[in-house]
Each structure stands twice: as C-alpha cells, then as structure tokens.
Amino acid sequence: MADFSKLPPSLADYFDAPEGYKGHFGWLCGYSATDDFLENAVDRFSCLNQAARAHHGQIKLALFLDAGNKPISTVDVPGVLHCQMKAAPPLNLLHAKVALLGFKPDQPEDAWRLRLVVSTGNWTKETLTESLDLVWCLDLSSEALENVTKDIQQSCADFRAAQNLFEDISSWCDTSLLSLEINDRLTTGGLARLDVNAWLNVCRQYAHGKPRLVDNRKRSLFNQLKSWLEQPAIAGKRNYLAMGSGFYEGGKGDKSLVPQKIVQLLQDDDLLTKKPEIDLYVNPEACQAVANNVATLREQHITVRPPSQLAKTERTLHAKFIFSANYRNVSDTLTQCWLYMGSGNLTGPGFMQRMKTGVGNLEAGVFFAPERLARTAAGKLAPEKTLAWLLPIQSEIDCDALQMPLQAGQEMEERTPYFAPPITWLKWTPLADGQGTLHYSGSPENNITAFAPGGTSCPLVSQGFLWQGEMPRWVDIAWPADNGTQSAKIPVVDALGRIAATPLRPLDLEEVLWQLSSFPHTPDVDFADPTSMLTTSTAGSFTINSDDQPVSSQPVRQVMALIEGIAERQTTLPESQWLYWCRSLEQALIQASNNGDITRFMDLGINPLSPLREAPFRPVYAEDDQSDKGQDYLQMLMRIEQAWGVDSLRIFGECK
C-alpha cells in the first residue's frame, strides 16, 4: 500500500465554492444518490446551512437519477430538486455521473465561474467511505475568456458537451419547478438557472476541437475510444496497459470479455508492443466472469490484480479506467500517457453499446493525455505526480497471492422504477377563516387525492384542493395506476415562489433594512426548524445574530429611514442583480407588513411606499414604467402596498 500523507480530495470536496464565490445553480446526473451526500454537497456549494436553505426555498441543484431510485424530497434536502423521469427513457440505465456547477463571486457582480465534474462514483455516502473512485474536474472563469487560448477553447468544448448532455436528460424528466413563474415572473432559482445557461452559451462561442468529455448517446464508448486513439498525438506503441472496473460481464462461456476486446483493439491499431505488461484490476470478491477466466487471461499475458489502497481502511474498487503508457523500469517516468475514466464499466451495456432501451446504459467519461507521471513514489516527487496516487493500481500482488480464489459475486439486482407523479408541486393561495387552496397546473388525467396531516382526504376545488389551517411545506398525494395505488410527497410553493420553505418570520423595519443592506449576500440569521411541516406561523421570533441592533424610534422616522435606505441601495445596483433584488425586497417588506410602525404611519393617510415609484428612487435601467424591468418593479410595489394595506392612501405631495 502506498504511504502518502496527502490523500486525493473526496467527491464531496468538488462542490466547495471557490474562495470569494458562492454556488449559484448546478445540475447533477447519476445512477444513485443519498440524502446525506446531497446535504453535504449542497451545503458546500451554496455556503448555506440546511435551515437557511429551507427558509429561502430556492433550488440550488437539479438532480437527475436513474428511475430505480426512490424520490428524494426537497423537503428532506432543501435546495436540491430531484427531477424524476416522466416515463421510461430511451436507455437501459442512467449511469452517467456528471455535475455541472455555476458559481457567482462576491465581487465583481458580473463575473462567474463554471465547474465540470466527471465521476466514476455515485452521489452517495458509500462513495466517500467505502469505494475506490476517480474524479476529473475542470474549472473555467469568465476572466479566462478575455484571453482565449487553445486550452480555453478545449475547456469550452468540454462545457458545451456537458450542456448538450444535460439538455437531453432534462427532456426526459419533470423540470417544471425550474421554470415555475409566480406573478408572471420566474422564481429566484429559475433566474439562477437562466444565468448559468447564459454563461454556458458564452462558452459555446469559443468552443473548438474534440471535447474530452464523451457520452454514448449516439456511439458506444468503445467506438469513441477507437476513434480517439486514431489521433496523431496518440500514435506510437506503449508497453504498459492497466484496466479496472467495479463490474464485469456476468455468466460463463468462451465469449471474449470487454478487457480482451480492448487489448485486441490496441494491438490491431499498433498501440501496444509485442510483449506489453497488462494489468486488470478487479474486486476479488465480486469480479463476475473474470473469476472463471483467470487462466485464459494469463495465457494472453493479462495479470489479474486487486486494487491498491491509499488509506488504512480497505475499500472496494468502483472506479472504471483504461490507462496506457511507456516506461523502462519500475522507478522510471511514464511517457506517452493516455487515460479513459468514467461511469462506463467494462461490460457490454456500459462500454460496448450505445445508449438504447434495454441494451445500453447512458454513460459518460473523459479521454485525455495526462502529463508525465512517475510510476511509484520516489525521492522528493510530489505524490500527485505519481500513477499510484492518481489510480488505484499496484504491481506487487496478483490474484494468485490472495488467501482465497476470486469470486464471481452477485449479479446486479433489478430495481422497480419510480416515475414522476401526475403533479409534482402545489401552489398555495390563502383564503379567509384559516383556510387555503392548493392548486396544480395542467389537467392530469389521474384521479388525485391529497391528504391532510390526519390522513383524511382534502375536499376538491377547481384544479386543486381545499386545505384547513396554515400552509403546509409539503402534501402527501395518491393516485391510481396500473400496478395499484401510488403515492408521493410533493412540495408546496408559496406566493413568493419559495419551494417547501419554512416560516417567514415578522420583521422590524430595522431588521428589514439590515437584511437588504447585506444583499446579495445572505445575512447571518436564525431560521425556523426545517423539519416542520408548516411554512407559515406566528410562533417564535426572527432573531438576528448581532448585539448592536438599533432600538425603534418614532414611526415616521423609522419608515422614512427604510424608504431612503432602499432607494440608496437599489439605485447603485448593477442591472444583472435587479430581478434578484426585486424578489428579495418584496419578501423582506412583506415580512414587515404587520409591523407597528407601519400601522401608526398609516394614521397620516399617506402611502409611505409611493416615493419608490419616482425616478430618483430607481436605477436608470428601471426608470421607464413601460420597460420589462420597470413593469416588474411596479407590479412588485403594488403587491407590497396591498400587503401593507396602504394601496388606497394618498401619495407624498398629493393635496387633500
């Protein structure tokens, strides 16, 4: 076992926002995921804890998984939306494991950063604690596009390939919450999604060359490997080949295994020497048909080995890779290196087939040529430059040295598919007498039942249900299906577009101004319990973590200080932040709608918000009432005026 004091980053580490940045929006696809991993990832990505994310009710990560996964609720992992498949997609399994992440900096406002992560491991805790996996990561900033080099063009081509992949996957899934409009405007999460798409579209303009990121939607990974190896830069014989996979072909017989087909391909293309060193890495306790073909493989000069371990705790090989290079002796530098790593196991559905219903999985990986590497740690060489640090391989132990013979292990279990329910969210509209309605969009054919907390069904109304009591964060629904009654837990969206959000607490005017002065950053506040089912409540209080909050003074002074503070802040905002500002402003002011200072100010018979309609109180780009930004702003002010109860009062300067 290699003895390095520094270990490679874990898969979760790649979700960390760069210094000075925060996660804006991102997409993930994978075979499986668990709540604990996703909670860790979105916490790192957004720089917000679970309570803060539950309060904001904004989608930060859109998740696409194989249909065999039980749905992951945004209530359980705030900020993550599992977009379930609407029906069986044109593939065997969704097995690709890719993340496409967008980050916004604290300063300057118009900059951005993109990150592409290609993993051999799933978005699960098991990947962090039990598996040997590989990760390939690529970052690109908006500043880099100011001096476009060949490397930048290559990176842009990789991001273009990732964007195309996610566009296809999105078309198979229910993504309606990502384009949800409240009051004819996108939610904050929807705006963030458009921002990241716009950044990717900028990258497309500079994309040039063959992307390193590949998938098998149209051609198998095997065929793409063959064409990639035909590049002049790859020409030349190598004397070393290493292959590894977490899963191999099952069954018995004389049929060639995928690793044997890869060796044949390299020999046919004159990319291997006559007597190369070939290592095949397996899980000794579960290597399927390899276990019964060790002798045949040995005859073909293929040595079957267990993986290397970088940590004291032994892990299971889950990585999928093919690596080839030249070397002279065990301590020499490796040259002419090339590497495939990705989700595709060395099996028929994973590597030999293109994506196809019941035949080929959807797989993704990368082909690239690493820089020169040392085969093992030697001298003062940094461990990151050694092959044993980058890949789970070793050359000291083969399967003959193990205490027990190789085992075939179990075949992959078939899983029951879970498709999206006929409705995936409900919109809340409050009524009098402590009631509300929960509306859905469209006209689903199924007879849907919504259940109150006690298990009783809710009365039906037009395109929705009547709900007794305060707004819930989620609702349990059931509907008839061919295989019996099915059920789901779906989120509720409030009037501000917050999804499955925790209570909005009443705010004092000083607290409103303090919150808005922190924009676009999230202030350090204590939020409600994210496990509560209710999203509106008068219980509890809104606490700001500060010891020097000002004490309330005269109502007129307090209200006018708020209006002046809003004008001072919003007139200096860059245009790119305007729509986000309008949504933050509306939420904060509605939270203050029952404030006593506002009630006492109303005795004057004047609408305190009316000055905000005037041009000096607005940024130049939102001064025109007929422009999109001006209209959005005026509609927002009207909703706040109605919530405050001041919409019928005189404006400042109006005669009696």
Secondary structure, DSSP 4 states (H G I P E B T S, - for coil): ----SSPPPPGGGGGSPPTTEEEEEEEEEES-B-HHHHHHHHHHHHS--HHHHHHHT---EEEEE-TTSPPPPTTTSTTEEE--BSS--SSS-B---EEEEEEEESSSTT--EEEEEEESS-BSHHHHHTEE--EEEEEEEGGGGGS--HHHHHHHHHHHHHHHHHHHHHHTB--GGGG-EETTEE-HHHHHHHHHHHHHHHHHHH--S--SEEE-SSS-HHHHHHHHHTSGGG-S-EEEEEEE-S-B--S-SSPPPHHHHHHHHHHHTT-EEEEEEEEEE--TT--GGGGG-HHHHHHTTEEEEPPP-SSSS--EE---EEEEEE-SSTTSEEEEEEEEEES--BSIIIIIS-SBTTTB-B-EEEEE-PPPEESS--TT--GGGBHHHHSS--SS--GGGSSS-----PPPPP----PPPS---EEEEE-STTEEEEE-SS--SS--EEE-TTSPBPPEETTEEEEESSPBSEEEEEEEETTEEEEEEEEEE-TT--BSPPPPPP--HHHHHHHHHTTTSPP-EEPPPTT-SBS--SSS--EES-S-PPPP--HHHHHHHHHHHHHHHHTT--GGGHHHHHHHHHHHHHHTTT-HHHHHHGGGTB-TTGGGGSGGGS-GGG--TTSHHHHHHHHHHHHHHHHHT-TTSBPTT---
